[in-house]
Amino acid sequence: MREDVQALKRERIIAEAVRLFYDRGYTGTTLDDVAAALGVTKPFIYTYFTGKTDLLAAICQPTIELSLAALMMGCEHRGPVAERLRRAVAGVTRVVLERQAQIAVFFREEKHLAPEALDRINRLRRQFDRTLAALLAEGTALGAFTVADPAVAALAIGGMISWSYTWHRPHGRLSIEALGEQMADLAVGMVGARTPAAA
């Protein structure tokens, strides 16, 4: 129970920091600002984070972890490789759009991450790219995809998904689920997916 309460408090700090970093920027926000917004003192924040850079890492790293988990879930689905790609892209899109502010904070503020935190995140990003490239290579070997360079195609698809944080509007015409399906359609089209009969 005590661990649950601590986790909840930690998440409240992160949520408020996301809002402030998104609105004011990392350099325009102090830990005093975060504490004031929460109605607590700065030492309360130090109970959970060693400093502002630690808090920034706690905002940035979970999104790539969740994106990688969504990708893996799609890749490991039992079914045709094109359907696995569809599920993977739709799942990652959902993560990105549900965590739009966190993604924006990462891309704007990654230069302020501590070197070790940035290294951890970059390792996860490389694992994401390799995993997606492996799926595309598998589909190409099976004759289901037409991809000249799976590594480049993986970067292109990953970029398409991650960049959606810049244009998605939470109350726009399409829901997150509908956008995920459209992104999946685009990805499948990009790799020249063919039905088993056509292949």
DRENPA-3360 file (N, C-alpha, C; in nm, 2 decimals, always signed):
BEGIN
1 = MREDVQAL = +0.08/-0.12/+0.00/+0.00/+0.00/+0.00/+0.09/+0.13/+0.00 ~ +0.19/+0.12/+0.09/+0.28/+0.24/+0.09/+0.35/+0.26/-0.04 ~ +0.39/+0.15/-0.11/+0.45/+0.17/-0.24/+0.36/+0.23/-0.34 ~ +0.23/+0.19/-0.33/+0.13/+0.24/-0.43/+0.11/+0.39/-0.41 ~ +0.11/+0.44/-0.28/+0.10/+0.58/-0.25/+0.22/+0.66/-0.30 ~ +0.34/+0.60/-0.28/+0.46/+0.66/-0.33/+0.46/+0.67/-0.48 ~ +0.42/+0.57/-0.55/+0.41/+0.57/-0.69/+0.31/+0.67/-0.74 ~ +0.20/+0.69/-0.68/+0.10/+0.79/-0.71/+0.16/+0.93/-0.70;
9 = KRERIIAE = +0.23/+0.95/-0.59/+0.29/+1.08/-0.57/+0.39/+1.11/-0.67 ~ +0.47/+1.01/-0.71/+0.57/+1.03/-0.81/+0.51/+1.06/-0.94 ~ +0.40/+0.99/-0.98/+0.33/+1.02/-1.10/+0.27/+1.16/-1.11 ~ +0.23/+1.21/-0.99/+0.17/+1.34/-0.98/+0.28/+1.45/-1.01 ~ +0.40/+1.42/-0.96/+0.51/+1.51/-0.99/+0.54/+1.51/-1.13 ~ +0.55/+1.39/-1.19/+0.58/+1.38/-1.34/+0.48/+1.45/-1.42 ~ +0.35/+1.43/-1.39/+0.24/+1.49/-1.47/+0.25/+1.64/-1.47 ~ +0.28/+1.70/-1.35/+0.28/+1.84/-1.34/+0.41/+1.90/-1.41;
17 = AVRLFYDR = +0.52/+1.82/-1.40/+0.64/+1.86/-1.47/+0.62/+1.86/-1.62 ~ +0.55/+1.76/-1.67/+0.52/+1.75/-1.82/+0.44/+1.87/-1.86 ~ +0.34/+1.91/-1.78/+0.26/+2.03/-1.82/+0.35/+2.15/-1.82 ~ +0.43/+2.17/-1.72/+0.51/+2.29/-1.71/+0.62/+2.29/-1.82 ~ +0.69/+2.18/-1.84/+0.80/+2.18/-1.94/+0.74/+2.20/-2.08 ~ +0.62/+2.14/-2.10/+0.55/+2.16/-2.23/+0.51/+2.31/-2.25 ~ +0.46/+2.37/-2.15/+0.41/+2.51/-2.17/+0.52/+2.61/-2.16 ~ +0.62/+2.59/-2.07/+0.72/+2.69/-2.05/+0.86/+2.65/-2.10;
25 = GYTGTTLD = +0.88/+2.53/-2.13/+1.01/+2.48/-2.16/+1.09/+2.43/-2.04 ~ +1.19/+2.35/-2.06/+1.27/+2.30/-1.95/+1.34/+2.41/-1.88 ~ +1.41/+2.49/-1.95/+1.49/+2.60/-1.89/+1.40/+2.71/-1.83 ~ +1.28/+2.72/-1.87/+1.19/+2.82/-1.82/+1.11/+2.77/-1.70 ~ +1.14/+2.65/-1.65/+1.07/+2.59/-1.54/+1.17/+2.55/-1.43 ~ +1.14/+2.59/-1.31/+1.23/+2.54/-1.20/+1.15/+2.44/-1.11 ~ +1.23/+2.37/-1.03/+1.16/+2.27/-0.94/+1.07/+2.35/-0.84 ~ +1.11/+2.47/-0.81/+1.02/+2.55/-0.73/+0.88/+2.57/-0.80;
33 = DVAAALGV = +0.88/+2.59/-0.93/+0.76/+2.60/-1.00/+0.68/+2.48/-1.00 ~ +0.74/+2.36/-1.01/+0.67/+2.23/-1.01/+0.61/+2.22/-0.87 ~ +0.69/+2.24/-0.76/+0.64/+2.23/-0.63/+0.53/+2.32/-0.60 ~ +0.53/+2.45/-0.65/+0.43/+2.54/-0.62/+0.30/+2.50/-0.69 ~ +0.31/+2.44/-0.81/+0.19/+2.40/-0.89/+0.13/+2.28/-0.81 ~ +0.21/+2.20/-0.74/+0.15/+2.09/-0.67/+0.11/+2.12/-0.53 ~ +0.15/+2.24/-0.48/+0.12/+2.28/-0.35/+0.20/+2.21/-0.24 ~ +0.33/+2.18/-0.28/+0.42/+2.12/-0.19/+0.55/+2.20/-0.19;
41 = TKPFIYTY = +0.65/+2.15/-0.11/+0.78/+2.22/-0.10/+0.87/+2.14/-0.19 ~ +0.98/+2.21/-0.23/+1.08/+2.15/-0.31/+1.14/+2.02/-0.25 ~ +1.17/+2.02/-0.12/+1.22/+1.89/-0.06/+1.13/+1.77/-0.09 ~ +1.00/+1.80/-0.10/+0.91/+1.69/-0.14/+0.95/+1.62/-0.27 ~ +0.98/+1.71/-0.37/+1.02/+1.65/-0.50/+1.15/+1.58/-0.49 ~ +1.24/+1.63/-0.40/+1.37/+1.56/-0.39/+1.36/+1.42/-0.32 ~ +1.24/+1.40/-0.26/+1.22/+1.26/-0.21/+1.21/+1.16/-0.32 ~ +1.17/+1.21/-0.44/+1.14/+1.11/-0.55/+1.24/+1.13/-0.66;
49 = FTGKTDLL = +1.30/+1.25/-0.67/+1.39/+1.27/-0.79/+1.52/+1.34/-0.73 ~ +1.63/+1.31/-0.80/+1.76/+1.37/-0.75/+1.77/+1.52/-0.80 ~ +1.70/+1.55/-0.90/+1.70/+1.69/-0.95/+1.62/+1.70/-1.07 ~ +1.63/+1.82/-1.14/+1.54/+1.85/-1.26/+1.58/+1.76/-1.38 ~ +1.71/+1.72/-1.39/+1.74/+1.64/-1.51/+1.69/+1.49/-1.48 ~ +1.69/+1.45/-1.36/+1.63/+1.32/-1.33/+1.48/+1.32/-1.36 ~ +1.42/+1.43/-1.33/+1.27/+1.44/-1.35/+1.25/+1.44/-1.51 ~ +1.34/+1.51/-1.58/+1.32/+1.51/-1.73/+1.34/+1.36/-1.78;
57 = AAICQPTI = +1.43/+1.29/-1.73/+1.45/+1.15/-1.78/+1.33/+1.07/-1.75 ~ +1.27/+1.09/-1.63/+1.15/+1.01/-1.59/+1.03/+1.05/-1.68 ~ +1.03/+1.16/-1.75/+0.93/+1.20/-1.84/+0.96/+1.13/-1.98 ~ +1.08/+1.13/-2.02/+1.12/+1.09/-2.15/+1.13/+0.94/-2.17 ~ +1.19/+0.87/-2.08/+1.22/+0.73/-2.10/+1.10/+0.63/-2.11 ~ +1.00/+0.65/-2.03/+0.88/+0.56/-2.03/+0.81/+0.56/-2.17 ~ +0.82/+0.67/-2.24/+0.75/+0.67/-2.37/+0.81/+0.58/-2.47 ~ +0.95/+0.58/-2.48/+1.01/+0.48/-2.57/+1.00/+0.34/-2.52;
65 = ELSLAALM = +1.00/+0.32/-2.39/+0.98/+0.19/-2.34/+0.84/+0.13/-2.38 ~ +0.74/+0.22/-2.36/+0.60/+0.18/-2.40/+0.59/+0.16/-2.55 ~ +0.66/+0.24/-2.63/+0.66/+0.22/-2.77/+0.72/+0.09/-2.82 ~ +0.83/+0.06/-2.75/+0.90/-0.07/-2.78/+0.81/-0.19/-2.74 ~ +0.74/-0.17/-2.63/+0.66/-0.28/-2.58/+0.54/-0.30/-2.68 ~ +0.48/-0.19/-2.73/+0.37/-0.20/-2.83/+0.42/-0.26/-2.96 ~ +0.54/-0.22/-3.00/+0.60/-0.28/-3.12/+0.62/-0.43/-3.11 ~ +0.68/-0.47/-2.99/+0.70/-0.61/-2.97/+0.57/-0.69/-2.96;
73 = MGCEHRGP = +0.47/-0.63/-2.90/+0.34/-0.70/-2.90/+0.29/-0.73/-3.04 ~ +0.30/-0.63/-3.12/+0.25/-0.65/-3.26/+0.34/-0.75/-3.33 ~ +0.47/-0.74/-3.32/+0.56/-0.84/-3.39/+0.54/-0.98/-3.35 ~ +0.50/-1.00/-3.22/+0.49/-1.13/-3.17/+0.35/-1.19/-3.19 ~ +0.26/-1.11/-3.24/+0.12/-1.16/-3.27/+0.13/-1.28/-3.37 ~ +0.04/-1.38/-3.34/+0.03/-1.49/-3.43/-0.05/-1.46/-3.55 ~ +0.01/-1.46/-3.67/-0.07/-1.42/-3.79/+0.02/-1.38/-3.90 ~ -0.04/-1.35/-4.02/+0.05/-1.31/-4.13/+0.13/-1.19/-4.10;
81 = VAERLRRA = +0.25/-1.18/-4.16/+0.34/-1.07/-4.13/+0.28/-0.93/-4.15 ~ +0.20/-0.91/-4.25/+0.14/-0.78/-4.28/+0.05/-0.74/-4.16 ~ -0.03/-0.84/-4.11/-0.11/-0.81/-3.99/-0.03/-0.78/-3.87 ~ +0.08/-0.84/-3.86/+0.17/-0.81/-3.74/+0.22/-0.67/-3.75 ~ +0.26/-0.63/-3.88/+0.30/-0.49/-3.90/+0.19/-0.39/-3.87 ~ +0.07/-0.43/-3.91/-0.04/-0.34/-3.89/-0.06/-0.32/-3.74 ~ -0.06/-0.43/-3.66/-0.08/-0.42/-3.52/+0.03/-0.34/-3.45 ~ +0.15/-0.36/-3.50/+0.26/-0.29/-3.44/+0.25/-0.14/-3.46;
89 = VAGVTRVV = +0.22/-0.10/-3.58/+0.22/+0.04/-3.61/+0.10/+0.11/-3.54 ~ -0.02/+0.04/-3.54/-0.13/+0.10/-3.47/-0.10/+0.11/-3.32 ~ -0.04/+0.01/-3.26/-0.01/+0.01/-3.12/+0.09/+0.12/-3.08 ~ +0.20/+0.14/-3.16/+0.29/+0.24/-3.14/+0.23/+0.38/-3.16 ~ +0.15/+0.40/-3.26/+0.08/+0.52/-3.28/+0.00/+0.56/-3.16 ~ -0.07/+0.46/-3.11/-0.16/+0.49/-2.99/-0.07/+0.54/-2.87 ~ +0.04/+0.48/-2.85/+0.13/+0.52/-2.74/+0.18/+0.67/-2.77 ~ +0.22/+0.70/-2.89/+0.27/+0.83/-2.92/+0.16/+0.94/-2.90;
97 = LERQAQIA = +0.04/+0.91/-2.95/-0.07/+1.01/-2.94/-0.12/+1.02/-2.80 ~ -0.12/+0.91/-2.72/-0.17/+0.92/-2.59/-0.07/+0.99/-2.50 ~ +0.06/+1.00/-2.54/+0.16/+1.06/-2.46/+0.23/+1.18/-2.55 ~ +0.14/+1.25/-2.61/+0.18/+1.35/-2.70/+0.27/+1.46/-2.64 ~ +0.23/+1.50/-2.52/+0.31/+1.61/-2.45/+0.44/+1.55/-2.41 ~ +0.45/+1.43/-2.36/+0.58/+1.37/-2.32/+0.67/+1.36/-2.44 ~ +0.62/+1.32/-2.56/+0.70/+1.31/-2.68/+0.75/+1.45/-2.72 ~ +0.66/+1.55/-2.71/+0.71/+1.69/-2.74/+0.82/+1.73/-2.65;
105 = VFFREEKH = +0.80/+1.71/-2.52/+0.91/+1.74/-2.42/+1.04/+1.67/-2.46 ~ +1.03/+1.55/-2.49/+1.16/+1.48/-2.53/+1.23/+1.54/-2.65 ~ +1.15/+1.56/-2.76/+1.22/+1.61/-2.88/+1.27/+1.76/-2.86 ~ +1.20/+1.83/-2.78/+1.24/+1.97/-2.75/+1.36/+1.98/-2.66 ~ +1.36/+1.89/-2.56/+1.45/+1.90/-2.44/+1.55/+1.79/-2.43 ~ +1.57/+1.70/-2.52/+1.66/+1.59/-2.51/+1.81/+1.64/-2.48 ~ +1.84/+1.76/-2.53/+1.97/+1.82/-2.51/+2.00/+1.84/-2.37 ~ +1.90/+1.85/-2.28/+1.92/+1.87/-2.14/+1.93/+1.74/-2.06;
113 = LAPEALDR = +1.91/+1.63/-2.12/+1.92/+1.50/-2.05/+2.06/+1.48/-2.01 ~ +2.08/+1.41/-1.89/+2.21/+1.37/-1.85/+2.26/+1.27/-1.95 ~ +2.39/+1.26/-1.98/+2.45/+1.17/-2.08/+2.41/+1.02/-2.06 ~ +2.40/+0.98/-1.93/+2.37/+0.84/-1.91/+2.22/+0.81/-1.94 ~ +2.14/+0.91/-1.91/+1.99/+0.90/-1.94/+1.97/+0.90/-2.09 ~ +2.04/+0.99/-2.16/+2.02/+0.99/-2.31/+2.08/+0.86/-2.37 ~ +2.18/+0.81/-2.31/+2.24/+0.68/-2.36/+2.14/+0.57/-2.35 ~ +2.07/+0.56/-2.23/+1.97/+0.46/-2.21/+1.86/+0.47/-2.31;
121 = INRLRRQF = +1.81/+0.59/-2.33/+1.70/+0.62/-2.43/+1.74/+0.58/-2.57 ~ +1.86/+0.62/-2.61/+1.91/+0.59/-2.74/+1.93/+0.45/-2.77 ~ +1.97/+0.37/-2.66/+1.98/+0.22/-2.68/+1.84/+0.17/-2.70 ~ +1.74/+0.22/-2.63/+1.60/+0.17/-2.66/+1.55/+0.21/-2.80 ~ +1.59/+0.32/-2.84/+1.55/+0.37/-2.98/+1.61/+0.28/-3.08 ~ +1.74/+0.24/-3.06/+1.81/+0.16/-3.16/+1.74/+0.02/-3.16 ~ +1.70/-0.03/-3.04/+1.64/-0.16/-3.03/+1.50/-0.16/-3.10 ~ +1.43/-0.04/-3.09/+1.31/-0.03/-3.16/+1.33/-0.04/-3.31;
129 = DRTLAALL = +1.43/+0.04/-3.36/+1.46/+0.04/-3.51/+1.50/-0.10/-3.55 ~ +1.58/-0.17/-3.48/+1.62/-0.30/-3.52/+1.51/-0.40/-3.52 ~ +1.42/-0.39/-3.42/+1.31/-0.48/-3.42/+1.21/-0.46/-3.53 ~ +1.18/-0.34/-3.57/+1.10/-0.31/-3.68/+1.16/-0.35/-3.81 ~ +1.29/-0.32/-3.82/+1.37/-0.36/-3.94/+1.36/-0.52/-3.96 ~ +1.38/-0.59/-3.85/+1.37/-0.74/-3.86/+1.24/-0.78/-3.91 ~ +1.13/-0.72/-3.86/+1.00/-0.76/-3.91/+0.98/-0.73/-4.06 ~ +1.03/-0.62/-4.11/+1.03/-0.58/-4.25/+1.11/-0.68/-4.33;
137 = AEGTALGA = +1.23/-0.72/-4.28/+1.32/-0.81/-4.35/+1.25/-0.95/-4.36 ~ +1.18/-0.99/-4.25/+1.11/-1.12/-4.25/+1.00/-1.11/-4.36 ~ +0.92/-1.00/-4.36/+0.82/-0.99/-4.46/+0.87/-1.00/-4.60 ~ +0.99/-0.93/-4.62/+1.05/-0.93/-4.76/+1.10/-1.07/-4.79 ~ +1.16/-1.14/-4.70/+1.21/-1.28/-4.73/+1.09/-1.37/-4.76 ~ +0.98/-1.35/-4.70/+0.86/-1.43/-4.73/+0.79/-1.40/-4.86 ~ +0.83/-1.29/-4.92/+0.76/-1.24/-5.04/+0.64/-1.16/-5.02 ~ +0.61/-1.12/-4.89/+0.49/-1.05/-4.86/+0.51/-0.90/-4.87;
145 = FTVADPAV = +0.64/-0.85/-4.85/+0.67/-0.71/-4.87/+0.77/-0.69/-4.98 ~ +0.78/-0.57/-5.03/+0.88/-0.53/-5.13/+0.96/-0.42/-5.07 ~ +1.07/-0.45/-5.00/+1.15/-0.35/-4.94/+1.29/-0.37/-4.97 ~ +1.35/-0.27/-5.03/+1.49/-0.28/-5.08/+1.59/-0.27/-4.96 ~ +1.55/-0.19/-4.86/+1.64/-0.17/-4.74/+1.56/-0.16/-4.62 ~ +1.54/-0.28/-4.55/+1.45/-0.28/-4.43/+1.49/-0.18/-4.32 ~ +1.62/-0.15/-4.30/+1.67/-0.06/-4.20/+1.62/+0.08/-4.23 ~ +1.63/+0.12/-4.36/+1.58/+0.26/-4.40/+1.43/+0.26/-4.39;
153 = AALAIGGM = +1.36/+0.16/-4.43/+1.22/+0.16/-4.42/+1.17/+0.16/-4.28 ~ +1.24/+0.10/-4.19/+1.20/+0.10/-4.05/+1.22/+0.24/-3.99 ~ +1.32/+0.31/-4.03/+1.34/+0.45/-3.99/+1.23/+0.54/-4.04 ~ +1.19/+0.52/-4.17/+1.09/+0.60/-4.23/+0.96/+0.58/-4.16 ~ +0.92/+0.45/-4.13/+0.79/+0.43/-4.07/+0.80/+0.48/-3.92 ~ +0.91/+0.46/-3.85/+0.92/+0.51/-3.72/+0.91/+0.66/-3.71 ~ +0.97/+0.73/-3.81/+0.96/+0.87/-3.82/+0.82/+0.92/-3.84 ~ +0.75/+0.85/-3.93/+0.62/+0.89/-3.96/+0.53/+0.88/-3.84;
161 = ISWSYTWH = +0.55/+0.78/-3.76/+0.47/+0.76/-3.64/+0.50/+0.87/-3.54 ~ +0.63/+0.88/-3.51/+0.67/+0.97/-3.40/+0.64/+1.12/-3.43 ~ +0.65/+1.16/-3.56/+0.63/+1.29/-3.60/+0.48/+1.33/-3.58 ~ +0.39/+1.24/-3.57/+0.25/+1.27/-3.55/+0.22/+1.35/-3.43 ~ +0.31/+1.35/-3.33/+0.28/+1.43/-3.21/+0.27/+1.58/-3.25 ~ +0.33/+1.62/-3.37/+0.33/+1.76/-3.40/+0.20/+1.81/-3.46 ~ +0.12/+1.72/-3.52/+0.00/+1.76/-3.59/-0.13/+1.70/-3.53 ~ -0.12/+1.60/-3.45/-0.24/+1.54/-3.39/-0.31/+1.64/-3.30;
169 = RPHGRLSI = -0.44/+1.65/-3.31/-0.52/+1.73/-3.22/-0.61/+1.64/-3.15 ~ -0.60/+1.64/-3.01/-0.68/+1.55/-2.93/-0.83/+1.56/-2.96 ~ -0.89/+1.67/-2.99/-1.03/+1.68/-3.02/-1.06/+1.70/-3.17 ~ -0.97/+1.65/-3.25/-0.98/+1.67/-3.39/-1.08/+1.57/-3.46 ~ -1.08/+1.56/-3.59/-1.17/+1.49/-3.66/-1.16/+1.34/-3.64 ~ -1.04/+1.29/-3.62/-1.02/+1.14/-3.60/-0.98/+1.11/-3.46 ~ -1.03/+1.00/-3.41/-0.99/+0.95/-3.28/-0.85/+0.89/-3.29 ~ -0.79/+0.86/-3.18/-0.66/+0.80/-3.18/-0.66/+0.66/-3.24;
177 = EALGEQMA = -0.77/+0.59/-3.22/-0.78/+0.46/-3.28/-0.79/+0.46/-3.43 ~ -0.87/+0.56/-3.48/-0.88/+0.58/-3.62/-0.75/+0.62/-3.69 ~ -0.68/+0.71/-3.62/-0.55/+0.75/-3.67/-0.45/+0.63/-3.67 ~ -0.46/+0.55/-3.57/-0.37/+0.43/-3.56/-0.39/+0.34/-3.68 ~ -0.52/+0.32/-3.72/-0.56/+0.24/-3.83/-0.51/+0.30/-3.96 ~ -0.52/+0.43/-3.97/-0.47/+0.50/-4.10/-0.32/+0.49/-4.11 ~ -0.25/+0.51/-4.00/-0.10/+0.50/-4.00/-0.06/+0.35/-4.03 ~ -0.14/+0.26/-3.98/-0.11/+0.12/-4.02/-0.13/+0.09/-4.17;
185 = DLAVGMVG = -0.24/+0.15/-4.22/-0.26/+0.13/-4.37/-0.15/+0.19/-4.45 ~ -0.10/+0.31/-4.40/+0.01/+0.38/-4.47/+0.14/+0.29/-4.47 ~ +0.17/+0.24/-4.35/+0.29/+0.16/-4.33/+0.28/+0.03/-4.42 ~ +0.17/-0.03/-4.42/+0.15/-0.15/-4.50/+0.17/-0.12/-4.65 ~ +0.11/+0.00/-4.69/+0.13/+0.04/-4.83/+0.27/+0.08/-4.86 ~ +0.34/+0.13/-4.77/+0.48/+0.17/-4.79/+0.57/+0.05/-4.82 ~ +0.54/-0.06/-4.76/+0.63/-0.18/-4.78/+0.58/-0.27/-4.89 ~ +0.47/-0.22/-4.97/+0.42/-0.29/-5.08/+0.37/-0.43/-5.04;
193 = ARTPAAA = +0.29/-0.43/-4.93/+0.24/-0.56/-4.88/+0.15/-0.62/-4.99 ~ +0.16/-0.75/-5.00/+0.08/-0.83/-5.09/+0.01/-0.94/-5.01 ~ -0.10/-0.98/-5.06/-0.17/-1.10/-5.00/-0.09/-1.22/-5.03 ~ -0.11/-1.33/-4.95/-0.03/-1.45/-4.97/-0.05/-1.51/-5.12 ~ -0.18/-1.49/-5.17/-0.20/-1.54/-5.30/-0.12/-1.46/-5.41 ~ -0.12/-1.33/-5.39/-0.05/-1.25/-5.49/+0.10/-1.27/-5.47 ~ +0.15/-1.30/-5.35/+0.29/-1.32/-5.33/+0.34/-1.45/-5.40;
% end
